Structures are given as C-alpha cells and as structure tokens.
Amino acid sequence: MPLDDAIAALAHPARRELVRLCTDRERSAGELGDRLKLRQPATSQHLRVLRDAGLVSVRPDGNRRLYRVDFERLAEVRTALDELWGTRLPALKRA
C-alpha cells in the first residue's frame, strides 16, 4: 500500500482520533462514532479510508465489526516521517 494513502488518511482530524481510540483496544464502529459524536455513515466512511490505507484492521464479532490499529503500518508511516524530517525537527525545536 502506498505511503501516500496512509498520510492522506491521517490528514483528517476525525481519522487521527479514530486511530488514537483504537490503539489501546479493539472498538466497535458504534462505540467509535459515539465517542466522536459522528453519525454512522460518517464513521463508516472514515473507517473505510483508514482500512483501505492499512492503518486499521477489522474483525467481525457477531453483528459488530471491531477495529484496531495496525501497529506495523503505523510504524511504517512514523519511519517515513522521521526520515523526511531527519535532523531538521530537533533544529526546528531549538529555533
């Protein structure tokens, strides 16, 4: 999966929050929507973008679908961003 897809997916604040909420445990789409005060269609759309970018995985559990972060994919994104910034980020902090 292209890195650009993951970065584009994380560009939206609601999707970043969905990823954050799924880092500690699996959560249902309903729970995620409730936590972010999103309607079901918006929640589903955001989760689909994250899933297509490989940032979350989904597991069926009866009638529910449980989402969790794909930590390997998130690490790939982090590594790419670290490489992009290199030594510039510490220099920016100092400035």
N, CA, C and O of each residue as an XYZ file, in Angstrom:
380
protein
N       0.832     -1.179      0.000
C       0.000      0.000      0.000
C       0.878      1.245      0.000
O       1.842      1.333      0.760
N       0.545      2.193     -0.845
C       1.354      3.402     -0.909
C       1.308      4.196      0.393
O       0.267      4.306      1.041
N       2.443      4.734      0.749
C       2.545      5.569      1.946
C       1.656      6.797      1.826
O       1.107      7.270      2.821
N       1.516      7.312      0.617
C       0.684      8.491      0.405
C      -0.750      8.262      0.886
O      -1.382      9.176      1.417
N      -1.259      7.045      0.701
C      -2.620      6.735      1.153
C      -2.739      6.870      2.662
O      -3.721      7.413      3.169
N      -1.743      6.379      3.372
C      -1.769      6.448      4.835
C      -1.667      7.887      5.313
O      -2.379      8.294      6.232
N      -0.782      8.656      4.689
C      -0.624     10.054      5.097
C      -1.891     10.840      4.786
O      -2.328     11.658      5.596
N      -2.478     10.602      3.630
C      -3.724     11.277      3.273
C      -4.844     10.898      4.245
O      -5.649     11.745      4.632
N      -4.892      9.633      4.633
C      -5.918      9.184      5.576
C      -5.766      9.886      6.918
O      -6.759     10.235      7.555
N      -4.542     10.091      7.341
C      -4.284     10.726      8.637
C      -4.414     12.245      8.584
O      -4.319     12.906      9.618
N      -4.629     12.800      7.409
C      -4.754     14.252      7.291
C      -6.040     14.771      7.930
O      -6.119     15.939      8.311
N      -7.035     13.914      8.045
C      -8.320     14.342      8.608
C      -8.307     14.168     10.120
O      -7.947     13.094     10.602
N      -8.690     15.189     10.883
C      -8.637     15.095     12.353
C      -9.500     13.971     12.931
O      -9.097     13.330     13.902
N     -10.665     13.724     12.361
C     -11.522     12.650     12.881
C     -10.844     11.295     12.698
O     -10.942     10.430     13.568
N     -10.164     11.106     11.582
C      -9.492      9.825     11.352
C      -8.295      9.660     12.295
O      -8.027      8.555     12.766
N      -7.581     10.745     12.568
C      -6.489     10.643     13.549
C      -7.045     10.255     14.916
O      -6.434      9.461     15.632
N      -8.181     10.802     15.275
C      -8.789     10.469     16.568
C      -9.279      9.020     16.577
O      -9.164      8.338     17.595
N      -9.815      8.551     15.474
C     -10.230      7.151     15.392
C      -9.026      6.229     15.593
O      -9.120      5.232     16.308
N      -7.916      6.554     14.974
C      -6.700      5.751     15.151
C      -6.279      5.778     16.618
O      -5.963      4.738     17.197
N      -6.277      6.964     17.214
C      -5.888      7.081     18.624
C      -6.783      6.213     19.520
O      -6.296      5.541     20.429
N      -8.068      6.234     19.256
C      -9.005      5.462     20.080
C      -8.820      3.954     19.916
O      -9.152      3.185     20.819
N      -8.301      3.538     18.789
C      -8.132      2.100     18.524
C      -6.750      1.587     18.913
O      -6.427      0.433     18.631
N      -5.935      2.407     19.545
C      -4.589      1.946     19.893
C      -4.565      1.104     21.157
O      -3.703      0.238     21.301
N      -5.494      1.342     22.074
C      -5.437      0.603     23.342
C      -6.229     -0.696     23.329
O      -5.928     -1.622     24.082
N      -7.252     -0.762     22.462
C      -8.050     -1.994     22.369
C      -8.949     -1.923     21.143
O      -9.112     -0.865     20.534
N      -9.524     -3.060     20.794
C     -10.492     -3.096     19.702
C     -11.738     -2.315     20.124
O     -12.147     -2.332     21.285
N     -12.315     -1.642     19.157
C     -13.544     -0.897     19.425
C     -14.510     -1.091     18.256
O     -14.095     -1.238     17.106
N     -15.789     -1.087     18.570
C     -16.799     -1.226     17.523
C     -17.002      0.112     16.824
O     -16.694      1.171     17.370
N     -17.526      0.039     15.608
C     -17.808      1.251     14.851
C     -18.803      2.126     15.610
O     -18.675      3.351     15.619
N     -19.785      1.505     16.242
C     -20.767      2.265     17.015
C     -20.139      3.012     18.171
O     -20.447      4.179     18.409
N     -19.257      2.336     18.888
C     -18.572      2.983     20.007
C     -17.712      4.140     19.514
O     -17.693      5.212     20.119
N     -17.001      3.916     18.413
C     -16.138      4.967     17.871
C     -16.964      6.178     17.438
O     -16.602      7.320     17.724
N     -18.069      5.921     16.750
C     -18.937      7.020     16.323
C     -19.501      7.783     17.501
O     -19.567      9.012     17.476
N     -19.908      7.061     18.538
C     -20.433      7.710     19.739
C     -19.377      8.585     20.400
O     -19.662      9.711     20.810
N     -18.162      8.067     20.501
C     -17.084      8.823     21.154
C     -16.764     10.109     20.400
O     -16.442     11.127     21.012
N     -16.853     10.064     19.070
C     -16.535     11.245     18.257
C     -17.770     12.056     17.881
O     -17.672     13.075     17.198
N     -18.938     11.590     18.338
C     -20.201     12.242     18.002
C     -20.397     12.354     16.481
O     -20.800     13.389     15.951
N     -20.091     11.238     15.812
C     -20.272     11.147     14.367
C     -21.483     10.272     14.066
O     -21.784      9.339     14.810
N     -22.158     10.570     12.996
C     -23.242      9.703     12.542
C     -22.646      8.445     11.936
O     -21.482      8.423     11.536
N     -23.456      7.400     11.875
C     -22.985      6.101     11.391
C     -22.380      6.180      9.995
O     -21.315      5.603      9.776
N     -23.012      6.870      9.030
C     -22.399      6.905      7.695
C     -21.018      7.572      7.686
O     -20.113      7.118      6.985
N     -20.860      8.637      8.455
C     -19.560      9.320      8.512
C     -18.517      8.433      9.176
O     -17.378      8.355      8.715
N     -18.905      7.766     10.256
C     -17.981      6.858     10.931
C     -17.531      5.756      9.984
O     -16.341      5.457      9.890
N     -18.480      5.159      9.289
C     -18.156      4.081      8.342
C     -17.225      4.568      7.241
O     -16.284      3.871      6.860
N     -17.488      5.758      6.733
C     -16.649      6.298      5.663
C     -15.218      6.519      6.154
O     -14.263      6.149      5.471
N     -15.067      7.119      7.336
C     -13.725      7.353      7.878
C     -13.003      6.031      8.145
O     -11.813      5.906      7.854
N     -13.705      5.057      8.689
C     -13.083      3.766      8.961
C     -12.693      3.056      7.669
O     -11.675      2.365      7.623
N     -13.486      3.221      6.634
C     -13.148      2.614      5.344
C     -11.856      3.219      4.792
O     -11.005      2.496      4.273
N     -11.709      4.522      4.902
C     -10.482      5.178      4.427
C      -9.280      4.657      5.210
O      -8.240      4.352      4.626
N      -9.423      4.555      6.529
C      -8.323      4.048      7.363
C      -8.009      2.590      7.033
O      -6.844      2.196      6.986
N      -9.045      1.799      6.806
C      -8.845      0.389      6.466
C      -8.171      0.250      5.105
O      -7.248     -0.549      4.947
N      -8.628      1.026      4.123
C      -8.038      0.974      2.787
C      -6.573      1.410      2.801
O      -5.779      0.950      1.979
N      -6.218      2.288      3.726
C      -4.833      2.749      3.850
C      -3.989      1.786      4.681
O      -2.780      1.971      4.821
N      -4.636      0.754      5.234
C      -3.915     -0.235      6.024
C      -3.628      0.182      7.447
O      -2.834     -0.464      8.132
N      -4.263      1.257      7.909
C      -3.980      1.760      9.254
C      -4.791      1.068     10.343
O      -4.366      1.023     11.498
N      -5.950      0.532      9.986
C      -6.741     -0.247     10.937
C      -7.149     -1.554     10.268
O      -7.262     -1.648      9.046
N      -7.362     -2.541     11.101
C      -7.905     -3.804     10.614
C      -9.260     -4.002     11.287
O      -9.563     -3.384     12.308
N     -10.059     -4.869     10.698
C     -11.404     -5.107     11.213
C     -11.591     -6.598     11.422
O     -11.101     -7.425     10.653
N     -12.323     -6.918     12.496
C     -12.622     -8.302     12.824
C     -14.107     -8.414     13.115
O     -14.628     -7.719     13.987
N     -14.795     -9.290     12.383
C     -16.215     -9.479     12.698
C     -16.375    -10.151     14.053
O     -15.613    -11.046     14.419
N     -17.385     -9.696     14.789
C     -17.710    -10.267     16.097
C     -19.231    -10.267     16.214
O     -19.825     -9.322     16.732
N     -19.847    -11.330     15.731
C     -21.310    -11.372     15.696
C     -21.821    -10.311     14.743
O     -21.430    -10.273     13.576
N     -22.700     -9.446     15.244
C     -23.250     -8.366     14.423
C     -22.308     -7.175     14.316
O     -22.496     -6.305     13.465
N     -21.314     -7.134     15.160
C     -20.417     -5.977     15.203
C     -19.159     -6.212     14.384
O     -18.797     -7.342     14.058
N     -18.510     -5.104     14.067
C     -17.184     -5.154     13.444
C     -16.266     -4.398     14.391
O     -16.521     -3.246     14.742
N     -15.204     -5.061     14.793
C     -14.271     -4.462     15.742
C     -13.027     -3.984     15.011
O     -12.460     -4.698     14.183
N     -12.616     -2.774     15.329
C     -11.480     -2.137     14.664
C     -10.319     -2.012     15.631
O     -10.500     -1.779     16.827
N      -9.118     -2.171     15.082
C      -7.901     -1.973     15.870
C      -6.807     -1.443     14.954
O      -6.847     -1.641     13.739
N      -5.848     -0.779     15.543
C      -4.747     -0.194     14.781
C      -3.823     -1.293     14.298
O      -3.565     -2.266     15.007
N      -3.330     -1.126     13.082
C      -2.275     -1.985     12.561
C      -0.962     -1.280     12.913
O      -0.537     -0.356     12.220
N      -0.336     -1.725     13.985
C       0.852     -1.047     14.504
C       2.036     -1.129     13.549
O       2.872     -0.225     13.528
N       2.122     -2.184     12.767
C       3.210     -2.279     11.785
C       3.073     -1.183     10.734
O       4.053     -0.528     10.378
N       1.870     -0.992     10.248
C       1.631      0.045      9.242
C       1.878      1.435      9.834
O       2.475      2.295      9.185
N       1.422      1.647     11.055
C       1.645      2.934     11.708
C       3.139      3.185     11.898
O       3.600      4.320     11.775
N       3.888      2.139     12.195
C       5.344      2.270     12.345
C       5.989      2.633     11.007
O       6.948      3.404     10.976
N       5.476      2.088      9.902
C       5.996      2.447      8.579
C       5.807      3.938      8.321
O       6.704      4.606      7.807
N       4.646      4.448      8.677
C       4.363      5.866      8.479
C       5.301      6.698      9.354
O       5.870      7.691      8.900
N       5.452      6.290     10.589
C       6.340      7.015     11.509
C       7.775      7.032     10.983
O       8.431      8.073     10.996
N       8.255      5.894     10.525
C       9.618      5.814      9.984
C       9.788      6.742      8.788
O      10.787      7.453      8.685
N       8.819      6.734      7.893
C       8.898      7.601      6.708
C       8.916      9.072      7.104
O       9.663      9.862      6.527
N       8.098      9.440      8.083
C       8.084     10.838      8.523
C       9.376     11.198      9.243
O       9.889     12.305      9.078
N       9.907     10.274     10.038
C      11.192     10.517     10.699
C      12.295     10.728      9.672
O      13.140     11.608      9.835
N      12.288      9.922      8.614
C      13.283     10.067      7.559
C      13.127     11.400      6.832
O      14.113     12.022      6.439
N      11.891     11.826      6.659
C      11.625     13.095      5.994
C      12.199     14.258      6.802
O      12.836     15.160      6.256
N      11.960     14.217      8.109
C      12.413     15.309      8.962
C      13.899     15.216      9.272
O      14.577     16.236      9.392
N      14.405     13.997      9.402
C      15.823     13.818      9.712
C      16.238     14.660     10.904
O      15.610     14.602     11.961
N      17.273     15.427     10.739
C      17.778     16.265     11.830
C      17.089     17.621     11.871
O      17.367     18.431     12.755
N      16.196     17.876     10.924
C      15.535     19.179     10.867
C      14.567     19.417     12.013
O      14.432     20.551     12.473
N      13.896     18.384     12.484
C      12.912     18.569     13.553
C      13.577     19.037     14.851
O      13.091     19.990     15.459
N      14.674     18.402     15.302
C      15.340     18.923     16.503
C      15.829     20.368     16.298
O      15.781     21.175     17.227
N      16.295     20.689     15.094
C      16.742     22.053     14.820
C      15.578     23.020     14.899
O      15.732     24.137     15.393
N      14.413     22.605     14.418
C      13.233     23.443     14.487
C      12.825     23.660     15.944
O      12.462     24.773     16.325
N      12.883     22.611     16.758
C      12.556     22.754     18.180
C      13.492     23.732     18.871
O      13.065     24.536     19.699
N      14.771     23.658     18.524
C      15.758     24.576     19.138
C      15.482     26.011     18.733
O      15.662     26.932     19.529
N      15.050     26.200     17.507
C      14.794     27.562     17.000
C      13.544     28.106     17.655
O      13.142     29.236     17.375
